[in-house]
Amino acid sequence: MQQENVKSVGIIGAGRLGQAMAQTARRAGRQVVIANSRGPQSLTSLVGELGEGVSAGTVKAAAAADIVVLAVMWQDVSQAVKGLEWDARIVIDPTNDFERSDLDGRTSSEVVAELVGPARVVKAANTLRAAILGSDPHQAGGQRVIFLSGDDADAKAEVVALFEDAGFFVIDLGGLREGGLMQQVGAPLAGHNLIRLP
């Protein structure tokens, strides 16, 4: 059920994952700003394909949305977020393409949370391939399952609402560390396309 106070969604990164998150956010009835490092003019044809409600913007404009998705490769995260004002914004971290040795014993989302503080980070949208994430989650008479984790209850509630409005069945895995350890690459929940049947 869609909230009356609909949150805008900014997406930093316009590759497969960014496009899938734009499709998800539009299915949820959100206004979307998508950005990449090459500038809005490079996204004209993509925005046309994604349809009404999606606009191209600068990275700064995408980062000013209520909910921001970091849809960039792991090695590009620190550069993508550098110099941006985060305040208490909600940041979805779907990154997954890291080497464990890069993390120094932390989860990827703990690293992201340090980079975007004081933003509130929610780990989500990282266990499904982009093509599956962007497709209709109503399958086989049920709903596709999506996992999330985070340390801020209000931020998680907003991200739950985004995915529920898009048609997913959301499972909260708890805090950013314990949940991240279950859903990041190589973990038990990574890569599973699960359907909840009624």
CYANA upper distance limits for C-alpha pairs under 8 A (distance plus 0.5 A):
  1 MET  CA    161 ALA  CA      8.41
  1 MET  CA    164 GLU  CA      7.91
  1 MET  CA    165 ASP  CA      6.25
  2 GLN  CA      6 VAL  CA      7.99
  2 GLN  CA     28 ALA  CA      7.92
  2 GLN  CA     29 GLY  CA      8.19
  2 GLN  CA    161 ALA  CA      7.92
  2 GLN  CA    165 ASP  CA      6.17
  3 GLN  CA    161 ALA  CA      8.16
  6 VAL  CA     29 GLY  CA      8.50
  6 VAL  CA     30 ARG  CA      7.07
  7 LYS  CA     30 ARG  CA      6.99
  7 LYS  CA     31 GLN  CA      8.17
  7 LYS  CA     65 ALA  CA      8.30
  7 LYS  CA     66 ASP  CA      6.09
  7 LYS  CA     67 ILE  CA      7.38
  8 SER  CA     30 ARG  CA      6.17
  8 SER  CA     31 GLN  CA      5.58
  8 SER  CA     32 VAL  CA      6.60
  8 SER  CA     65 ALA  CA      5.87
  8 SER  CA     66 ASP  CA      5.76
  8 SER  CA     67 ILE  CA      6.81
  9 VAL  CA     25 ALA  CA      7.45
  9 VAL  CA     30 ARG  CA      7.12
  9 VAL  CA     31 GLN  CA      6.72
  9 VAL  CA     32 VAL  CA      5.39
  9 VAL  CA     33 VAL  CA      6.96
  9 VAL  CA     62 ALA  CA      8.02
  9 VAL  CA     65 ALA  CA      5.92
  9 VAL  CA     66 ASP  CA      6.59
  9 VAL  CA     67 ILE  CA      5.34
  9 VAL  CA     68 VAL  CA      6.23
  9 VAL  CA     69 VAL  CA      7.95
 10 GLY  CA     32 VAL  CA      6.22
 10 GLY  CA     33 VAL  CA      5.26
 10 GLY  CA     34 ILE  CA      6.36
 10 GLY  CA     35 ALA  CA      8.32
 10 GLY  CA     61 ALA  CA      8.06
 10 GLY  CA     62 ALA  CA      4.57
 10 GLY  CA     63 ALA  CA      6.47
 10 GLY  CA     64 ALA  CA      7.71
 10 GLY  CA     65 ALA  CA      5.57
 10 GLY  CA     66 ASP  CA      7.97
 10 GLY  CA     67 ILE  CA      6.70
 10 GLY  CA     68 VAL  CA      5.13
 10 GLY  CA     69 VAL  CA      6.71
 11 ILE  CA     18 GLY  CA      6.70
 11 ILE  CA     21 MET  CA      8.11
 11 ILE  CA     22 ALA  CA      7.80
 11 ILE  CA     32 VAL  CA      7.91
 11 ILE  CA     33 VAL  CA      6.70
 11 ILE  CA     34 ILE  CA      5.16
 11 ILE  CA     35 ALA  CA      6.65
 11 ILE  CA     62 ALA  CA      6.28
 11 ILE  CA     63 ALA  CA      8.12
 11 ILE  CA     68 VAL  CA      6.23
 11 ILE  CA     69 VAL  CA      5.24
 11 ILE  CA     70 LEU  CA      6.86
 11 ILE  CA     71 ALA  CA      7.07
 12 ILE  CA     18 GLY  CA      7.63
 12 ILE  CA     34 ILE  CA      6.66
 12 ILE  CA     35 ALA  CA      5.58
 12 ILE  CA     36 ASN  CA      6.43
 12 ILE  CA     59 VAL  CA      6.63
 12 ILE  CA     62 ALA  CA      6.85
 12 ILE  CA     63 ALA  CA      7.89
 12 ILE  CA     68 VAL  CA      7.87
 12 ILE  CA     69 VAL  CA      6.61
 12 ILE  CA     70 LEU  CA      5.75
 12 ILE  CA     71 ALA  CA      6.10
 12 ILE  CA     72 VAL  CA      7.33
 12 ILE  CA     80 ALA  CA      8.12
 13 GLY  CA     17 LEU  CA      8.32
 13 GLY  CA     18 GLY  CA      5.86
 13 GLY  CA     34 ILE  CA      7.55
 13 GLY  CA     35 ALA  CA      6.28
 13 GLY  CA     36 ASN  CA      5.36
 13 GLY  CA     37 SER  CA      8.15
 13 GLY  CA     70 LEU  CA      7.28
 13 GLY  CA     71 ALA  CA      5.27
 13 GLY  CA     72 VAL  CA      5.61
 14 ALA  CA     18 GLY  CA      5.12
 14 ALA  CA     19 GLN  CA      6.33
 14 ALA  CA     34 ILE  CA      7.10
 14 ALA  CA     35 ALA  CA      6.83
 14 ALA  CA     36 ASN  CA      6.30
 14 ALA  CA     71 ALA  CA      7.74
 15 GLY  CA     19 GLN  CA      6.59
 15 GLY  CA     71 ALA  CA      8.05
 15 GLY  CA     72 VAL  CA      8.22
 16 ARG  CA     20 ALA  CA      6.64
 16 ARG  CA    130 ALA  CA      6.39
 16 ARG  CA    131 ALA  CA      8.06
 17 LEU  CA     21 MET  CA      6.66
 17 LEU  CA     71 ALA  CA      6.34
 17 LEU  CA     72 VAL  CA      8.48
 17 LEU  CA    130 ALA  CA      5.60
 18 GLY  CA     22 ALA  CA      6.66
 18 GLY  CA     34 ILE  CA      8.11
 18 GLY  CA     69 VAL  CA      8.33
 18 GLY  CA     71 ALA  CA      5.60
 18 GLY  CA     72 VAL  CA      8.29
 19 GLN  CA     23 GLN  CA      6.76
 19 GLN  CA     50 LEU  CA      8.13
 19 GLN  CA    134 GLY  CA      7.95
 20 ALA  CA     24 THR  CA      6.71
 20 ALA  CA    130 ALA  CA      6.13
 20 ALA  CA    131 ALA  CA      7.24
 20 ALA  CA    133 LEU  CA      6.42
 20 ALA  CA    134 GLY  CA      4.48
 20 ALA  CA    135 SER  CA      8.21
 21 MET  CA     25 ALA  CA      6.51
 21 MET  CA     69 VAL  CA      8.35
 21 MET  CA    133 LEU  CA      7.87
 21 MET  CA    134 GLY  CA      6.90
 22 ALA  CA     26 ARG  CA      6.59
 22 ALA  CA     32 VAL  CA      7.03
 22 ALA  CA     34 ILE  CA      8.00
 22 ALA  CA     50 LEU  CA      7.94
 22 ALA  CA     54 VAL  CA      7.84
 22 ALA  CA    134 GLY  CA      8.40
 23 GLN  CA     27 ARG  CA      6.61
 23 GLN  CA     50 LEU  CA      7.37
 23 GLN  CA    134 GLY  CA      6.04
 23 GLN  CA    135 SER  CA      8.29
 24 THR  CA     28 ALA  CA      6.83
 24 THR  CA    133 LEU  CA      7.90
 24 THR  CA    134 GLY  CA      6.24
 24 THR  CA    135 SER  CA      8.34
 24 THR  CA    163 PHE  CA      7.92
 24 THR  CA    166 ALA  CA      6.34
 25 ALA  CA     29 GLY  CA      6.96
 25 ALA  CA     30 ARG  CA      5.87
 25 ALA  CA     31 GLN  CA      7.96
 25 ALA  CA     32 VAL  CA      7.44
 25 ALA  CA    162 LEU  CA      7.36
 25 ALA  CA    163 PHE  CA      8.31
 25 ALA  CA    166 ALA  CA      7.28
 26 ARG  CA     30 ARG  CA      5.76
 26 ARG  CA     31 GLN  CA      7.28
 26 ARG  CA     32 VAL  CA      7.60
 26 ARG  CA     53 GLY  CA      7.26
 26 ARG  CA     54 VAL  CA      8.02
 26 ARG  CA    166 ALA  CA      8.29
 27 ARG  CA    165 ASP  CA      7.89
 27 ARG  CA    166 ALA  CA      5.45
 27 ARG  CA    167 GLY  CA      8.45
 28 ALA  CA    162 LEU  CA      6.59
 28 ALA  CA    163 PHE  CA      7.55
 28 ALA  CA    164 GLU  CA      8.18
 28 ALA  CA    165 ASP  CA      5.04
 28 ALA  CA    166 ALA  CA      4.54
 28 ALA  CA    167 GLY  CA      8.09
 29 GLY  CA    165 ASP  CA      8.03
 29 GLY  CA    166 ALA  CA      8.25
 30 ARG  CA     53 GLY  CA      7.86
 31 GLN  CA     53 GLY  CA      5.66
 31 GLN  CA     54 VAL  CA      6.78
 32 VAL  CA     53 GLY  CA      6.62
 32 VAL  CA     54 VAL  CA      5.17
 32 VAL  CA     55 SER  CA      6.75
 33 VAL  CA     54 VAL  CA      6.36
 33 VAL  CA     55 SER  CA      5.44
 33 VAL  CA     56 ALA  CA      6.07
 33 VAL  CA     57 GLY  CA      6.36
 33 VAL  CA     61 ALA  CA      7.85
 33 VAL  CA     62 ALA  CA      5.91
 33 VAL  CA     65 ALA  CA      8.26
 34 ILE  CA     54 VAL  CA      7.68
 34 ILE  CA     55 SER  CA      6.82
 34 ILE  CA     56 ALA  CA      5.59
 34 ILE  CA     57 GLY  CA      6.46
 34 ILE  CA     58 THR  CA      8.39
 34 ILE  CA     59 VAL  CA      8.43
 34 ILE  CA     62 ALA  CA      6.67
 35 ALA  CA     39 GLY  CA      7.29
 35 ALA  CA     40 PRO  CA      6.87
 35 ALA  CA     43 LEU  CA      8.25
 35 ALA  CA     56 ALA  CA      6.42
 35 ALA  CA     57 GLY  CA      5.75
 35 ALA  CA     58 THR  CA      5.91
 35 ALA  CA     59 VAL  CA      5.68
 35 ALA  CA     62 ALA  CA      6.74
 36 ASN  CA     40 PRO  CA      7.80
 36 ASN  CA     58 THR  CA      7.70
 36 ASN  CA     59 VAL  CA      6.87
 37 SER  CA     59 VAL  CA      7.71
 37 SER  CA     80 ALA  CA      8.37
 38 ARG  CA     42 SER  CA      6.81
 39 GLY  CA     43 LEU  CA      7.98
 39 GLY  CA     57 GLY  CA      7.71
 39 GLY  CA     58 THR  CA      6.43
 39 GLY  CA     59 VAL  CA      8.38
 40 PRO  CA     44 THR  CA      7.61
 40 PRO  CA     56 ALA  CA      5.50
 40 PRO  CA     57 GLY  CA      5.48
 40 PRO  CA     58 THR  CA      6.43
 41 GLN  CA     56 ALA  CA      8.17
 43 LEU  CA     47 VAL  CA      6.52
 43 LEU  CA     56 ALA  CA      6.63
 44 THR  CA     48 GLY  CA      6.89
 44 THR  CA     56 ALA  CA      7.59
 45 SER  CA     49 GLU  CA      6.89
 46 LEU  CA     50 LEU  CA      6.71
 47 VAL  CA     51 GLY  CA      6.72
 47 VAL  CA     54 VAL  CA      6.62
 47 VAL  CA     55 SER  CA      6.58
 47 VAL  CA     56 ALA  CA      7.02
 48 GLY  CA     52 GLU  CA      8.37
 50 LEU  CA     54 VAL  CA      7.08
 57 GLY  CA     61 ALA  CA      6.27
 57 GLY  CA     62 ALA  CA      6.90
 58 THR  CA     62 ALA  CA      6.85
 59 VAL  CA     63 ALA  CA      6.60
 60 LYS  CA     64 ALA  CA      6.86
 60 LYS  CA     84 LEU  CA      7.09
 61 ALA  CA     65 ALA  CA      7.58
 62 ALA  CA     68 VAL  CA      7.35
 63 ALA  CA     68 VAL  CA      6.35
 63 ALA  CA     84 LEU  CA      7.65
 63 ALA  CA     85 GLU  CA      8.18
 63 ALA  CA     86 TRP  CA      7.86
 64 ALA  CA     68 VAL  CA      8.26
 64 ALA  CA     85 GLU  CA      8.45
 64 ALA  CA     86 TRP  CA      8.32
 65 ALA  CA     89 ARG  CA      8.46
 66 ASP  CA     89 ARG  CA      6.59
 66 ASP  CA     90 ILE  CA      7.01
 67 ILE  CA     89 ARG  CA      7.02
 67 ILE  CA     90 ILE  CA      5.35
 67 ILE  CA     91 VAL  CA      6.33
 67 ILE  CA     92 ILE  CA      7.72
 67 ILE  CA    159 VAL  CA      8.48
 68 VAL  CA     89 ARG  CA      8.05
 68 VAL  CA     90 ILE  CA      6.70
 68 VAL  CA     91 VAL  CA      5.23
 68 VAL  CA     92 ILE  CA      6.55
 69 VAL  CA     91 VAL  CA      6.28
 69 VAL  CA     92 ILE  CA      5.20
 69 VAL  CA     93 ASP  CA      6.83
 69 VAL  CA     94 PRO  CA      8.05
 70 LEU  CA     77 VAL  CA      7.89
 70 LEU  CA     91 VAL  CA      7.70
 70 LEU  CA     92 ILE  CA      6.86
 70 LEU  CA     93 ASP  CA      6.15
 70 LEU  CA     94 PRO  CA      7.30
 70 LEU  CA     95 THR  CA      7.97
 71 ALA  CA     93 ASP  CA      8.11
 71 ALA  CA     94 PRO  CA      7.14
 71 ALA  CA     95 THR  CA      7.54
 72 VAL  CA     76 ASP  CA      6.71
 72 VAL  CA     77 VAL  CA      6.74
 72 VAL  CA     80 ALA  CA      8.23
 72 VAL  CA     95 THR  CA      7.74
 73 MET  CA     77 VAL  CA      7.07
 73 MET  CA     95 THR  CA      7.32
 73 MET  CA     97 ASP  CA      7.17
 74 TRP  CA     95 THR  CA      6.43
 74 TRP  CA     96 ASN  CA      7.46
 74 TRP  CA     97 ASP  CA      6.20
 74 TRP  CA     98 PHE  CA      6.30
 75 GLN  CA     98 PHE  CA      8.01
 76 ASP  CA     80 ALA  CA      6.51
 77 VAL  CA     81 VAL  CA      6.77
 77 VAL  CA    112 VAL  CA      8.29
 78 SER  CA     82 LYS  CA      6.55
 78 SER  CA    115 LEU  CA      7.27
 81 VAL  CA    115 LEU  CA      7.80
 81 VAL  CA    116 VAL  CA      7.41
 86 TRP  CA    116 VAL  CA      6.78
 86 TRP  CA    117 GLY  CA      7.32
 86 TRP  CA    118 PRO  CA      6.92
 86 TRP  CA    119 ALA  CA      5.87
 87 ASP  CA    117 GLY  CA      8.08
 87 ASP  CA    118 PRO  CA      6.13
 87 ASP  CA    119 ALA  CA      6.22
 88 ALA  CA    118 PRO  CA      6.08
 88 ALA  CA    119 ALA  CA      4.94
 88 ALA  CA    120 ARG  CA      6.67
 89 ARG  CA    118 PRO  CA      8.29
 89 ARG  CA    119 ALA  CA      5.26
 89 ARG  CA    120 ARG  CA      6.61
 90 ILE  CA    119 ALA  CA      6.30
 90 ILE  CA    120 ARG  CA      5.37
 90 ILE  CA    121 VAL  CA      6.45
 90 ILE  CA    122 VAL  CA      7.80
 90 ILE  CA    155 ALA  CA      6.44
 91 VAL  CA    119 ALA  CA      6.98
 91 VAL  CA    120 ARG  CA      6.49
 91 VAL  CA    121 VAL  CA      5.25
 91 VAL  CA    122 VAL  CA      6.66
 92 ILE  CA    121 VAL  CA      6.36
 92 ILE  CA    122 VAL  CA      5.40
 92 ILE  CA    123 LYS  CA      6.26
 92 ILE  CA    124 ALA  CA      6.75
 92 ILE  CA    159 VAL  CA      8.45
 93 ASP  CA    109 SER  CA      6.91
 93 ASP  CA    112 VAL  CA      7.86
 93 ASP  CA    121 VAL  CA      7.23
 93 ASP  CA    122 VAL  CA      6.59
 93 ASP  CA    123 LYS  CA      5.32
 93 ASP  CA    124 ALA  CA      6.64
 93 ASP  CA    125 ALA  CA      8.27
 93 ASP  CA    126 ASN  CA      8.39
 94 PRO  CA    123 LYS  CA      6.56
 94 PRO  CA    124 ALA  CA      5.86
 94 PRO  CA    125 ALA  CA      5.65
 94 PRO  CA    126 ASN  CA      4.97
 95 THR  CA    108 SER  CA      7.77
 95 THR  CA    126 ASN  CA      6.80
 96 ASN  CA    108 SER  CA      8.14
 96 ASN  CA    126 ASN  CA      6.79
 96 ASN  CA    184 GLN  CA      6.62
 96 ASN  CA    185 VAL  CA      6.16
 97 ASP  CA    185 VAL  CA      7.92
 98 PHE  CA    102 ASP  CA      7.34
 98 PHE  CA    108 SER  CA      8.33
 99 GLU  CA    103 LEU  CA      7.91
100 ARG  CA    104 ASP  CA      7.91
100 ARG  CA    105 GLY  CA      8.16
101 SER  CA    105 GLY  CA      8.27
103 LEU  CA    107 THR  CA      6.96
103 LEU  CA    108 SER  CA      6.97
103 LEU  CA    111 VAL  CA      7.73
106 ARG  CA    110 GLU  CA      6.72
106 ARG  CA    111 VAL  CA      7.45
106 ARG  CA    177 ARG  CA      8.26
107 THR  CA    111 VAL  CA      7.18
107 THR  CA    177 ARG  CA      6.73
107 THR  CA    180 GLY  CA      6.66
107 THR  CA    181 LEU  CA      7.01
107 THR  CA    184 GLN  CA      8.33
108 SER  CA    112 VAL  CA      6.78
108 SER  CA    180 GLY  CA      8.16
108 SER  CA    184 GLN  CA      8.32
109 SER  CA    113 ALA  CA      6.44
109 SER  CA    121 VAL  CA      7.70
109 SER  CA    122 VAL  CA      8.25
109 SER  CA    123 LYS  CA      6.84
109 SER  CA    176 LEU  CA      7.28
109 SER  CA    177 ARG  CA      8.09
109 SER  CA    180 GLY  CA      7.40
110 GLU  CA    114 GLU  CA      6.99
110 GLU  CA    176 LEU  CA      7.49
110 GLU  CA    177 ARG  CA      7.34
111 VAL  CA    115 LEU  CA      7.04
112 VAL  CA    116 VAL  CA      6.76
112 VAL  CA    121 VAL  CA      8.12
113 ALA  CA    117 GLY  CA      6.23
113 ALA  CA    118 PRO  CA      8.36
113 ALA  CA    119 ALA  CA      7.69
113 ALA  CA    120 ARG  CA      7.71
113 ALA  CA    121 VAL  CA      6.31
120 ARG  CA    151 ASP  CA      8.29
120 ARG  CA    152 ASP  CA      7.00
120 ARG  CA    155 ALA  CA      6.95
121 VAL  CA    150 GLY  CA      6.78
121 VAL  CA    151 ASP  CA      8.15
121 VAL  CA    152 ASP  CA      8.32
121 VAL  CA    155 ALA  CA      8.15
121 VAL  CA    176 LEU  CA      8.38
122 VAL  CA    148 LEU  CA      7.18
122 VAL  CA    149 SER  CA      6.18
122 VAL  CA    150 GLY  CA      5.13
122 VAL  CA    151 ASP  CA      8.14
122 VAL  CA    155 ALA  CA      7.62
122 VAL  CA    156 LYS  CA      6.88
122 VAL  CA    159 VAL  CA      8.11
122 VAL  CA    176 LEU  CA      7.52
123 LYS  CA    148 LEU  CA      5.84
123 LYS  CA    149 SER  CA      5.69
123 LYS  CA    150 GLY  CA      6.78
123 LYS  CA    176 LEU  CA      7.32
123 LYS  CA    180 GLY  CA      7.17
124 ALA  CA    146 ILE  CA      7.94
124 ALA  CA    147 PHE  CA      6.51
124 ALA  CA    148 LEU  CA      5.00
124 ALA  CA    149 SER  CA      7.35
125 ALA  CA    133 LEU  CA      7.73
125 ALA  CA    146 ILE  CA      7.29
125 ALA  CA    147 PHE  CA      7.68
125 ALA  CA    148 LEU  CA      8.02
126 ASN  CA    183 GLN  CA      7.91
126 ASN  CA    184 GLN  CA      7.54
126 ASN  CA    190 ALA  CA      7.98
127 THR  CA    146 ILE  CA      8.16
127 THR  CA    147 PHE  CA      8.09
127 THR  CA    183 GLN  CA      6.87
127 THR  CA    184 GLN  CA      7.65
127 THR  CA    185 VAL  CA      8.20
127 THR  CA    189 LEU  CA      7.24
127 THR  CA    190 ALA  CA      5.01
127 THR  CA    191 GLY  CA      5.43
127 THR  CA    192 HIS  CA      7.11
127 THR  CA    193 ASN  CA      8.42
128 LEU  CA    132 ILE  CA      6.77
128 LEU  CA    133 LEU  CA      6.32
128 LEU  CA    190 ALA  CA      7.89
128 LEU  CA    191 GLY  CA      6.06
128 LEU  CA    192 HIS  CA      7.26
128 LEU  CA    193 ASN  CA      6.88
129 ARG  CA    133 LEU  CA      6.64
129 ARG  CA    191 GLY  CA      7.72
130 ALA  CA    134 GLY  CA      6.56
131 ALA  CA    135 SER  CA      6.86
133 LEU  CA    137 PRO  CA      8.20
136 ASP  CA    167 GLY  CA      8.06
137 PRO  CA    143 GLN  CA      6.03
137 PRO  CA    144 ARG  CA      5.29
137 PRO  CA    166 ALA  CA      8.25
137 PRO  CA    167 GLY  CA      6.25
137 PRO  CA    168 PHE  CA      6.16
138 HIS  CA    142 GLY  CA      6.20
138 HIS  CA    143 GLN  CA      5.12
138 HIS  CA    144 ARG  CA      6.78
138 HIS  CA    167 GLY  CA      7.10
138 HIS  CA    168 PHE  CA      8.00
139 GLN  CA    143 GLN  CA      6.31
139 GLN  CA    144 ARG  CA      7.18
139 GLN  CA    195 ILE  CA      7.58
140 ALA  CA    195 ILE  CA      8.27
140 ALA  CA    197 LEU  CA      8.42
141 GLY  CA    197 LEU  CA      7.09
141 GLY  CA    198 PRO  CA      8.17
142 GLY  CA    195 ILE  CA      6.52
142 GLY  CA    196 ARG  CA      5.88
142 GLY  CA    197 LEU  CA      4.88
142 GLY  CA    198 PRO  CA      6.61
143 GLN  CA    167 GLY  CA      7.37
143 GLN  CA    168 PHE  CA      6.20
143 GLN  CA    169 PHE  CA      6.27
143 GLN  CA    195 ILE  CA      5.82
143 GLN  CA    196 ARG  CA      5.73
143 GLN  CA    197 LEU  CA      7.20
144 ARG  CA    167 GLY  CA      8.38
144 ARG  CA    168 PHE  CA      5.89
144 ARG  CA    169 PHE  CA      6.51
144 ARG  CA    193 ASN  CA      7.68
144 ARG  CA    194 LEU  CA      6.35
144 ARG  CA    195 ILE  CA      4.89
144 ARG  CA    196 ARG  CA      6.73
145 VAL  CA    168 PHE  CA      6.37
145 VAL  CA    169 PHE  CA      5.27
145 VAL  CA    170 VAL  CA      6.33
145 VAL  CA    171 ILE  CA      7.61
145 VAL  CA    193 ASN  CA      7.78
145 VAL  CA    194 LEU  CA      5.94
145 VAL  CA    195 ILE  CA      6.12
145 VAL  CA    196 ARG  CA      6.85
146 ILE  CA    163 PHE  CA      8.42
146 ILE  CA    168 PHE  CA      6.93
146 ILE  CA    169 PHE  CA      6.70
146 ILE  CA    170 VAL  CA      5.51
146 ILE  CA    171 ILE  CA      6.77
147 PHE  CA    170 VAL  CA      6.32
147 PHE  CA    171 ILE  CA      5.40
147 PHE  CA    172 ASP  CA      6.51
147 PHE  CA    173 LEU  CA      7.21
147 PHE  CA    183 GLN  CA      7.96
148 LEU  CA    156 LYS  CA      8.28
148 LEU  CA    170 VAL  CA      7.86
148 LEU  CA    171 ILE  CA      6.95
148 LEU  CA    172 ASP  CA      5.69
148 LEU  CA    173 LEU  CA      6.45
148 LEU  CA    174 GLY  CA      8.31
148 LEU  CA    179 GLY  CA      7.66
149 SER  CA    156 LYS  CA      7.79
149 SER  CA    172 ASP  CA      6.28
149 SER  CA    173 LEU  CA      5.65
149 SER  CA    174 GLY  CA      5.66
149 SER  CA    175 GLY  CA      5.88
149 SER  CA    176 LEU  CA      5.60
149 SER  CA    179 GLY  CA      5.52
149 SER  CA    180 GLY  CA      7.01
150 GLY  CA    155 ALA  CA      8.33
150 GLY  CA    156 LYS  CA      6.84
150 GLY  CA    174 GLY  CA      6.86
150 GLY  CA    175 GLY  CA      5.10
150 GLY  CA    176 LEU  CA      4.55
150 GLY  CA    177 ARG  CA      8.30
150 GLY  CA    179 GLY  CA      7.90
151 ASP  CA    156 LYS  CA      8.47
151 ASP  CA    174 GLY  CA      7.99
151 ASP  CA    175 GLY  CA      5.30
151 ASP  CA    176 LEU  CA      6.00
152 ASP  CA    156 LYS  CA      6.74
153 ALA  CA    157 ALA  CA      6.64
154 ASP  CA    158 GLU  CA      6.93
155 ALA  CA    159 VAL  CA      6.93
156 LYS  CA    160 VAL  CA      6.47
157 ALA  CA    161 ALA  CA      6.65
158 GLU  CA    162 LEU  CA      6.81
159 VAL  CA    163 PHE  CA      6.87
160 VAL  CA    164 GLU  CA      6.43
160 VAL  CA    170 VAL  CA      6.88
161 ALA  CA    165 ASP  CA      6.34
162 LEU  CA    166 ALA  CA      6.87
163 PHE  CA    167 GLY  CA      6.93
163 PHE  CA    168 PHE  CA      5.98
163 PHE  CA    169 PHE  CA      8.13
163 PHE  CA    170 VAL  CA      7.52
164 GLU  CA    168 PHE  CA      5.47
164 GLU  CA    169 PHE  CA      6.73
164 GLU  CA    170 VAL  CA      7.23
169 PHE  CA    196 ARG  CA      7.56
173 LEU  CA    178 GLU  CA      8.01
173 LEU  CA    179 GLY  CA      5.23
173 LEU  CA    182 MET  CA      8.41
174 GLY  CA    178 GLU  CA      7.15
174 GLY  CA    179 GLY  CA      5.87
175 GLY  CA    179 GLY  CA      6.03
175 GLY  CA    180 GLY  CA      8.26
176 LEU  CA    180 GLY  CA      6.05
177 ARG  CA    181 LEU  CA      6.61
178 GLU  CA    182 MET  CA      7.21
179 GLY  CA    183 GLN  CA      6.92
180 GLY  CA    184 GLN  CA      6.14
181 LEU  CA    187 ALA  CA      6.93
182 MET  CA    187 ALA  CA      5.66
182 MET  CA    188 PRO  CA      6.27
182 MET  CA    189 LEU  CA      6.45
182 MET  CA    190 ALA  CA      8.19
183 GLN  CA    187 ALA  CA      6.06
183 GLN  CA    188 PRO  CA      7.19
183 GLN  CA    189 LEU  CA      5.49
183 GLN  CA    190 ALA  CA      5.70
184 GLN  CA    189 LEU  CA      8.15
184 GLN  CA    190 ALA  CA      6.48
185 VAL  CA    190 ALA  CA      6.06
185 VAL  CA    191 GLY  CA      8.42
186 GLY  CA    190 ALA  CA      6.93
